[in-house]
């Protein structure tokens, strides 16, 4: 239930407690019945927000109930009646549209006039009540205009933001599709030109080997093997062009962009100490990509916040280190699940290690991989 329900309930509670405390000694059965009906309607009105006609009718009833509740009380000016009428008008302006709220205000003013006519008032009191109600109505209607404009601006802003996000998602999809189409085009060009020529060269080598002298057959065979290896590598390159999934550091950047656009995550990404120039193997790059992907997915599933810090660094060129940090409340019963265990095993296979640092206000996943060709020691 929305907070505004309890705000209006609190306002009425305070006003009616003060009012009842002041008129309790003079209250009769008719007034008590009117107050009971008024309070029942008070609890029902906010629950019918999607039914404005019923809400309007209930406000009419509340406005008319003020007459039997507050007349006669010493035939004088009842400030508590004016106070409750003000609250009714304010609540009607808050819940109803301009036209319906104006009708409720009119009914409320008519009931106020009837109470004033049935009371014994001086000229100054009548002028004071008239000015008070005019100022209150003007202030409430002005507030309604400003509130409606603010609401329309907020809805328009939300619609523009949603359209912007939709266009960003569409642009990302089109960009990925264009990149994939370009890769496919390059793959077809390599397959149709280089691949066909290497295949023709293999046939020529085989034909020449059959007619060559015995001493040249070994040389021709080596040349044929070299051409076959070149053809196999060309085919492998063509197959890699057709793969839509991108791993490694480039894949991590694309993953961050996708999560920011589609899942509304806020990710701060930093690269230090020549991380992009680190000599990672393809298997190591893909292991890093999968580890970061799993860490960010865990944040989406289990964290109460949608913010993360991703750091890449390669201090001294000897190791590659990545960190995924998320602000999270400490859980004493935390234990590694399947995802973190699989992440640890994947990194260990490529010569790395995984650390989990679960502090009071943050959750940190740190992966470290030793670079195999650092200084040439492992060659």
Beta strands, then each sheet from edge to edge (+ up, - down):
strand 1: 266-272
strand 2: 307-313
strand 3: 319-326
strand 4: 352-358
strand 5: 363-370
sheet 1: 1+ 2+ 3- 5+ 4-
end
